[in-house]
Amino acid sequence: MGSRFPSHQLSNGLYVSGRPEQPKERPPTMTSTAMPYTGGDIKKSGELGKMFDLPVDSSRSRKSGPITGASLRTGSFGGATSHSGQILPNSGIRVSSASGGIPGAAAVKKSNSGPLNKHGEPVKKSSGPQTGGTISRQNSGPLAPVLPTTGLITSGPISSGPLNSFGAPRKTSGPLDSSGSAKLHSASIIHNQAVTKLSQDDDYSFYKSFPKPILWAMVLLFVMGFIAGGFILGAVHNPILLIVVVVLFSAVAAVFTWNHCWGRSAITKFIAQYPDTELRTARDGQFVKVSGVVTCGNVPLESSFQRAPRCVYTSTSLYEYRGYGSKPANSKHRPFTWGLRSLERRVVDFYISDFQSGLRALVKTGYGARVTPYVDESVVVDINPSNKDMSPDFIRWLAERNLSSDERVMRLKEGYIKEGSTVSVMGVVQRNDNVLMIVSPPEPFPTGCQWSRCILPASLEGIVLRCEDASKIDVIPV
């Protein structure tokens, strides 16, 4: 008898409606091959060994069991694979599982790495009991703290010293040794090529600045006049020529003595009265005078005694008074005068901002440039045998330079140009790739005669620096 609804018979003999269920296809079984530890041996490398026709050691490669449709669990916190699991018997392969042991989770095979033993096998460290063929490996001890990267360069091992609450090394700070840091700073300044060291020869000297041809011509004329006056006096007994020569010689000697005593102050007045030049309109190669505020360059200086920071020029002079029976300070030291015993004078490249135009120029006074300083110095310390113990800083300063202080009358003067000071600079303008510089002139600059002050012509060599006593003037913050 026919029916509109299809039916089929089950295996137990019952008839049920509907079509018979089609048999489900069995999902394919996936296998994975664990990568053995080769230890650098090409015979244990599997396919790589076959490429070179070498016999392959198949004892290191095993097939794993079927992997079900469960999702793979990988890694632990921080991306590191968990170390819990078992090692299969007679194999060097670890079967890793997720922490907590979830049933049905897939097992991931992981090869070991680390140090090798004498047979080329990986060394397995174990702790705790070992039973049967199952070897359990555990890591003991705290892990090293992961330190944050800060970019700071420090000395010493990273794990030396106590650790703070974050696991980073605890660093302590404290006052440095001032004497040691001062010696290191002075040593670095002495051997730095960017620092120009000036001597006493760079100071103003009337006899040095006076034109030599004129000086020698006057000497020759006076010698000839004395010879002629003496000959006439001896021959005709007429002293008129000799008297005229003596009067002229006395007048010239008086003028020279006046210029020797007041020549420096006359030069400073000449620099002060010389007109300032605006840097915006200055031509290349023009001799100019620029007044403005000083800014340090790449190598700032520090004064020797007072430790004034961020200077572009420093000068420290030690003078001694030579009394009756005392030792001279130098080979040219005359009795009952002050003589220079020690001089430390340095200058470096710096920037000057013009008051008129506001432009900034680089003054090239470093790297051995020719510089003539007119910087006022102030008396810092006056020492005599009765009060030499009243200034321990001065005694320390002498000891650092191996200078004795035995029963001498000494005077220490110091002058400097600090950042923010107002100075006047005289030199030649040089423009190079839109960089405005003031360099030393190729020839000395003549000052001419100053008849009102009875000052003879002089010459200014190199870059001229003029600054009043910086210790009495407030600097401009820059």
C-alpha positions in Angstrom: 0.0 0.0 0.0 1.4 3.3 -1.0 1.8 6.4 1.3 2.5 10.0 0.6 5.0 10.2 3.4 8.3 8.4 3.0 9.4 6.0 5.7 12.3 3.7 6.4 13.1 0.8 8.8 15.7 1.2 11.6 18.2 -1.4 12.5 16.0 -2.6 15.4 13.0 -3.3 13.0 10.9 -0.3 13.7 9.5 1.8 10.9 9.8 5.5 11.2 8.7 8.3 8.9 11.1 10.3 7.0 14.1 9.5 4.8 17.0 7.6 6.1 19.8 9.8 7.6 22.8 10.0 5.4 26.0 8.8 7.0 28.2 11.7 8.1 31.7 11.9 6.7 34.5 11.5 9.2 36.6 14.6 9.5 40.2 14.0 8.4 42.8 13.4 11.0 45.5 16.0 11.2 49.0 15.1 12.2 51.9 17.3 12.9 55.6 16.6 13.0 57.5 17.9 16.0 60.7 19.7 15.1 63.5 17.9 17.0 66.6 19.6 18.4 69.4 19.0 15.9 72.3 20.6 17.9 73.8 21.7 14.6 73.9 18.1 13.2 72.7 18.0 9.6 71.8 14.3 9.9 69.0 15.2 12.3 67.6 18.0 10.1 65.0 15.8 8.3 64.3 17.3 4.8 67.6 19.3 4.9 69.6 16.1 5.3 67.8 14.5 2.3 68.9 17.3 0.1 72.5 16.3 0.7 71.8 12.6 0.4 72.6 11.9 4.0 70.9 9.2 6.1 68.2 10.8 8.3 68.0 9.9 11.9 64.3 9.2 12.3 64.5 8.5 16.0 64.1 12.2 16.7 60.9 12.7 14.7 57.5 11.4 15.9 53.9 11.7 14.8 51.5 13.2 17.3 48.0 12.0 17.9 44.9 13.3 16.2 44.0 16.8 16.8 40.3 17.4 17.5 38.2 20.3 16.5 38.9 22.1 19.8 40.7 25.4 19.5 44.4 25.6 20.2 45.5 27.2 23.3 48.8 29.0 23.1 51.0 31.1 25.3 50.7 32.5 28.7 50.9 36.0 30.1 53.5 38.1 28.4 53.6 35.9 25.3 55.7 33.2 26.9 54.6 29.5 26.6 53.8 27.8 29.9 56.5 25.5 31.2 54.0 23.0 32.7 53.5 19.7 31.0 55.1 16.3 30.5 57.9 14.9 28.4 57.0 11.8 26.5 58.9 8.7 27.3 62.0 8.0 25.1 61.8 11.3 23.4 63.2 14.8 23.9 59.9 16.5 23.0 57.8 18.5 25.5 54.1 18.4 25.2 52.9 21.8 26.5 49.4 22.4 27.8 47.6 25.3 29.0 47.7 26.1 32.7 44.8 24.5 34.6 44.5 21.4 32.4 41.3 21.8 30.4 40.0 18.5 29.0 39.8 18.3 25.3 42.3 21.1 24.7 44.8 20.6 22.0 48.4 19.7 22.9 51.1 21.8 21.2 54.5 20.2 20.8 57.5 22.5 21.5 61.2 21.8 21.0 63.7 22.5 23.7 66.6 24.9 23.3 69.5 25.7 25.6 73.0 24.4 26.4 74.2 21.1 25.1 76.0 18.3 26.8 79.1 16.5 25.5 76.9 14.3 23.2 75.2 17.3 21.5 72.0 16.6 23.5 70.1 19.5 25.1 70.7 19.6 28.8 67.5 19.3 30.9 67.5 20.7 34.4 65.0 19.1 36.7 64.1 19.7 40.3 61.8 17.6 42.5 61.0 13.9 42.3 61.0 12.0 39.1 58.8 9.0 38.5 58.7 6.4 35.7 59.4 7.8 32.3 57.8 11.2 33.0 60.3 13.9 33.7 59.0 17.2 35.1 61.0 20.4 34.6 60.4 23.4 36.8 62.0 26.8 37.0 63.0 27.8 40.5 64.0 31.2 41.8 62.6 34.6 41.1 62.8 36.0 37.6 65.0 39.1 36.9 63.0 42.3 37.0 62.3 43.9 33.6 63.7 47.4 33.9 62.1 50.3 32.0 64.1 51.8 29.2 64.8 55.4 30.1 67.7 56.3 27.7 70.0 57.4 30.5 73.6 56.4 30.3 74.9 55.2 33.7 78.0 53.6 34.9 78.4 50.2 36.6 76.5 47.0 36.2 72.7 47.4 36.0 72.1 45.0 38.9 74.6 46.5 41.3 73.3 48.1 44.5 69.9 47.9 46.2 66.7 47.8 44.2 63.7 50.1 44.6 60.0 49.0 44.8 59.8 48.8 41.0 62.8 46.4 40.8 65.1 49.0 39.3 68.5 49.8 40.9 68.3 52.4 43.5 70.6 55.3 42.7 71.9 57.7 45.3 73.1 61.2 44.7 75.2 63.5 46.8 77.6 66.4 46.7 80.7 65.9 44.4 84.2 66.7 45.5 84.7 70.3 44.5 88.4 70.0 44.4 88.3 67.0 42.1 85.7 68.5 39.8 87.7 71.7 39.6 90.9 69.9 38.7 89.1 68.0 36.0 87.5 71.1 34.6 90.8 73.1 34.6 92.6 70.2 32.9 89.9 69.9 30.2 90.1 73.7 29.6 93.9 73.7 29.3 94.0 71.0 26.7 91.0 72.3 24.7 91.9 73.7 21.3 88.9 76.0 21.3 90.4 78.0 24.1 92.9 80.8 23.3 95.5 81.3 26.0 96.8 84.8 26.2 100.1 85.9 27.8 101.5 89.1 29.1 102.7 90.0 25.6 99.1 90.5 24.5 98.7 93.4 26.9 99.0 97.0 25.8 102.5 98.3 25.7 103.4 101.7 24.4 106.9 100.7 23.3 105.5 97.7 21.5 102.7 99.6 19.8 104.8 102.6 18.8 106.0 102.4 15.2 109.4 100.9 15.2 110.9 102.8 12.2 110.1 106.1 13.9 111.5 105.0 17.2 114.8 103.9 15.7 115.1 107.1 13.7 114.6 109.2 16.8 117.2 107.2 18.6 119.7 107.6 15.8 119.1 111.4 15.6 119.6 111.9 19.3 122.8 109.8 19.2 124.1 112.0 16.4 123.1 115.1 18.2 124.9 114.2 21.4 128.0 113.4 19.4 127.9 116.6 17.5 127.1 118.7 20.6 130.0 117.1 22.5 132.4 117.7 19.6 131.4 121.4 19.2 131.6 121.8 23.0 135.1 120.4 23.0 136.3 122.2 19.9 135.0 125.8 20.2 133.7 125.6 23.7 130.1 126.4 22.6 127.5 124.4 24.5 124.5 125.7 22.7 124.0 122.6 20.4 124.5 120.2 23.3 122.0 122.2 25.4 119.4 122.1 22.6 119.9 118.3 22.2 119.5 117.7 25.9 116.3 119.8 26.1 114.8 118.0 23.1 115.8 114.6 24.6 114.2 115.5 27.9 111.0 116.6 26.2 110.8 113.4 24.2 111.6 111.3 27.3 108.8 113.1 29.2 106.4 112.4 26.4 107.4 108.7 26.2 107.0 108.4 30.0 103.6 110.1 29.8 102.5 107.7 27.1 103.8 104.7 29.1 101.8 105.7 32.2 98.6 106.9 30.5 98.6 105.1 27.2 96.2 102.4 28.3 93.6 104.8 29.6 94.0 106.8 26.4 93.3 103.6 24.3 90.2 102.8 26.3 88.9 106.3 25.7 89.7 105.9 22.0 87.6 102.7 21.9 84.8 104.3 23.8 84.7 107.3 21.4 85.0 105.2 18.3 81.5 105.2 16.6 79.5 102.0 16.7 78.7 100.3 13.4 75.3 98.7 12.6 75.8 95.1 11.6 72.9 95.2 9.1 74.7 97.7 6.9 78.3 96.5 7.5 80.2 95.4 4.4 82.2 92.3 4.1 85.8 93.1 5.2 84.9 96.4 6.9 86.6 97.3 10.2 83.8 97.8 12.7 83.1 98.4 16.4 80.1 96.6 17.8 78.6 97.0 21.3 76.1 94.5 22.7 75.3 91.7 25.0 77.5 88.6 25.2 76.2 85.1 24.8 78.4 82.0 25.4 79.3 79.7 22.6 80.0 75.9 22.7 82.8 76.1 25.4 81.9 78.4 28.4 84.7 79.3 30.8 84.9 79.6 34.6 87.0 82.1 36.4 90.0 80.7 38.2 89.5 82.0 41.8 85.9 83.2 42.2 84.4 80.4 40.1 82.2 82.7 38.1 80.3 80.4 35.7 79.5 80.8 31.9 82.3 83.3 31.0 83.7 84.0 27.6 86.9 85.7 29.0 88.7 85.1 32.2 91.9 86.6 33.6 93.5 85.9 37.0 96.8 87.7 37.9 99.0 87.2 40.9 101.4 90.1 41.8 104.2 90.2 44.3 105.8 93.2 45.9 109.6 93.2 45.9 110.9 94.9 49.0 114.4 95.1 50.3 116.1 91.7 50.2 113.0 89.8 48.9 112.8 87.5 46.0 111.8 88.8 42.5 108.6 87.5 41.0 110.1 87.3 37.5 113.4 88.1 35.8 112.4 91.7 35.0 111.1 92.5 38.4 112.7 95.7 39.8 113.0 96.4 43.5 110.2 98.3 45.3 107.7 97.5 42.5 104.9 95.0 41.9 105.9 92.2 39.6 103.7 89.6 37.9 104.2 86.1 39.2 101.4 84.1 37.6 98.9 84.8 34.9 95.9 82.8 33.7 94.1 84.4 30.8 91.8 82.6 28.4 89.2 83.5 25.8 86.8 81.5 23.6 84.4 82.1 20.7 81.2 83.9 21.7 78.2 85.7 20.3 77.4 89.3 20.5 73.9 90.9 19.9 74.2 94.3 18.4 72.3 97.0 20.3 71.5 99.0 17.1 70.2 96.3 14.7 69.6 93.4 17.1 71.6 91.0 14.9 73.8 88.5 16.4 77.4 87.9 15.2 79.9 85.2 16.1 83.2 86.7 17.4 86.1 84.4 16.5 88.4 84.8 19.5 89.0 81.1 20.1 91.4 78.6 18.4 94.5 80.7 18.9 93.1 83.9 17.4 95.0 87.2 18.0 93.2 89.1 20.8 94.0 92.3 22.6 91.9 92.5 25.8 91.1 95.8 27.6 89.1 94.2 30.5 89.2 95.8 33.9 90.4 93.7 36.8 89.5 94.1 40.4 91.6 93.3 43.5 90.3 90.2 45.1 92.8 89.3 47.8 95.6 91.3 49.4 98.0 89.0 51.4 100.9 89.9 53.7 102.7 87.8 56.3 100.3 88.9 59.0 97.0 87.9 57.4 98.0 85.0 55.0 96.0 82.5 57.1 92.8 84.6 56.8 92.0 83.4 53.3 91.9 79.5 53.0 90.5 79.8 49.5 93.6 81.7 48.4 95.9 79.1 50.1 94.1 76.4 48.3 94.4 78.3 45.0 98.2 78.6 45.5 98.5 74.9 46.4 96.7 73.8 43.2 99.3 75.7 41.2 102.3 74.7 43.3 103.0 78.3 44.3 104.6 79.1 47.7 103.3 81.7 50.1 106.3 82.1 52.4 106.5 85.6 53.9 105.5 87.4 50.7 103.3 90.4 50.0 100.9 89.3 47.3 97.9 90.7 45.5 95.4 88.7 43.4 93.4 90.4 40.7 90.7 88.9 38.6 88.6 90.0 35.7 86.1 88.2 33.5 83.4 88.7 30.9 80.3 86.8 31.9 77.3 85.9 29.8 74.9 88.8 29.8 77.7 91.4 30.1 77.9 94.5 27.8 81.1 94.6 25.8 82.6 96.4 22.8 84.3 94.4 20.1 86.5 95.8 17.3 87.3 93.6 14.3 86.6 92.9 10.6 83.2 91.7 9.4 83.1 88.5 7.5 80.0 87.0 5.9 80.1 83.3 5.1 76.9 81.4 4.0 74.6 83.9 5.8 76.7 83.5 9.0 77.9 86.9 10.3 81.3 86.8 12.0 83.8 89.2 13.4 87.4 88.1 12.8 90.8 89.4 13.5 92.0 92.1 11.0 95.0 91.1 8.8 97.0 94.2 9.9 97.2 96.3 13.1 94.7 99.2 13.3 96.3 102.6 14.0 94.8 104.9 16.5 96.5 108.1 15.4 97.7 110.9 17.6 95.6 112.4 20.3 97.1 115.9 20.6 94.7 117.0 23.3 96.0 114.2 25.6 99.6 114.3 24.3 99.3 110.7 23.2 101.4 109.4 20.4 100.0 107.0 17.7 99.5 103.4 18.7 98.2 100.3 17.0 95.6 97.8 17.9 96.4 94.2 17.0 93.8 91.4 16.5 90.3 91.5 17.9 89.9 94.2 20.6 87.8 93.4 23.6 86.7 96.2 25.9 84.7 95.6 29.1 84.5 97.4 32.4 84.8 95.6 35.7 82.1 92.9 35.4 81.9 92.4 39.2 80.4 96.0 39.6 77.9 95.8 36.7 74.7 93.9 36.7 74.5 91.5 33.8 71.5 91.1 31.5 69.8 87.7 31.8 70.0 85.9 28.4 
